Each structure stands twice: as structure tokens, then as C-alpha cells.
């Protein structure tokens, strides 16, 4: 297991904050236009328009199709599948008192312009 540096933690926090802000914009568009989209679906539509692409897929999905994502390509962030995690142990807190919550990781999508 690799150790995460402070710089990586800071970068992840910035990326999460940026994605959160973009998600608020997506939610606003969904509500004002009464669209039947999830936030991730709206994010994908926003990215497609901005990047002028037609397809966005995960690294794994491109590989399943036999395509290779070009080295050095930067994906666009969306919310990953929620994961159940437990709060860290603290002194004076029993196992029963530790609460479980959902954590949404960041997933990255790549366009057809980034694959060969």
C-alpha cells in the first residue's frame, strides 16, 4: 500500500471542492429545466458540451472495448459509487459508537479524443 503525501491530500481536497461546486451548478440546471438527470449524468452532458466530444467512459470501459487511453491524458471528474466507511477511532469512543457513513470517491472519464 502506497503512502499518500500531504501534497496529494491537498490536491485531492481541491479536486473534491471543484467537483462539489460543479455539482451544485449541475443540480441547479436539473432543477430549473426540470430534467430527468442525476447529477453525474448532468455533469457528463456539461463536459460533452464544453469539450465538444460525444463519448465519455471510464478507463476500464475503454479497455473493455479494446481501446487504450493515451498516456498522460487527464480525465474529467465525476462522483464514483458511494462506499460505506467507518469513522476513525478516537480515544474514549467504543466500537458501537463509531458511526458508518457514505463516502463518494472521485472517478475519472476519458473522451474518444483521448483513446487510440
N, C-alpha and C positions, 0 to 999 in steps of 0.2 A: 504494500500500500504506500503510495507516494505522499509525501508531506506537502501541505499547502502553505505557501508563503504568505506573508502579510500583504504583499503587493497583489497577489492573486485574489485574496479575500476582498481587498479594497475594490479591485476591478469587478469582481462578481457583484458586489454591493451596488456599484454604479450601473452595471448592466441590468440588474433587477429593478432599480429605481427607474431607469429609462423605459423598460418594458412595462412597468406599472403605469407610468404616465401615458404611454401609447395605448395601453389597455383602457384607460379612462376615456381617451378620445374615441376608441372603437365602441365602447359602451354607449357613449353619447350619440354616435351615429346610428347605432342599432335602435336606440330608444326614440330618437327624433324622426327617423324614417320608418319606424315600425317594421324592421327587417327580421326575418326568422333565422338569424345567425347566432352562433355562440361567439364569444369574444375572440377565440382563436380563429374561427372562420372569417370574422371581420378583419382581423389582423392580416391574414393571408391575402384577402382581397385588397387591402390597403397596400401591402407590399407589391402585389402584382401590378397595380396601377403605377406606383412610384418607380418600380424597377423596369417597367414595360416588359414583363415576362408573362407566360401563360401557365407555367407549371412550377410548383414549389413542392419538394419532397425531402424527407429526411435522408441522411447519408445511407442508412440501412436500406431504405426503399429504392434508392438509385442503384445500390449494389445488387439487390434482388432482380432488377431489370438488366443486369449485366453492364451497367454504366459505371464509370469511375469519376468521382468528383475531383476536379483539378486541384493539384497540390497548392496550398496557400489560399484557397478560396475561403471567404468569410461567409458564414451562413447568417440568415436573418432570424432573430429570436422570437419564439412563441412559448407559451406555457406548456410544460410537459405534463404527463399523467401525475395526479397527486399521489404522494406517498405518505403513509402513516409513520410518524416518528414519535419518539418519546422525549419529553423534556429532559435536559441534562440533570444528573444527580447533583444535589446540593446538600450541604450539611443540615441535619435535623429534619429531612424530608424522607418519609418512608416510601417504600415501593408503591403502596396503594395510592399515595398522594401524588405520585408522578402522573402528569396528565398526558394523554395522547392527542396529537393534533396533526392536521394535514399540512404537508409541505409541497409546494408546487415548484419543481425544478424548471430550469430553462432548457428548452430543446432548440435545435437549430435546423433550419430548412435551407435547401440549396435550389437554385433555378436551373432550367435546362441550358442556360448560357454557361453554367459552371461545370458541366459534365462533358465527358468525351465517350 
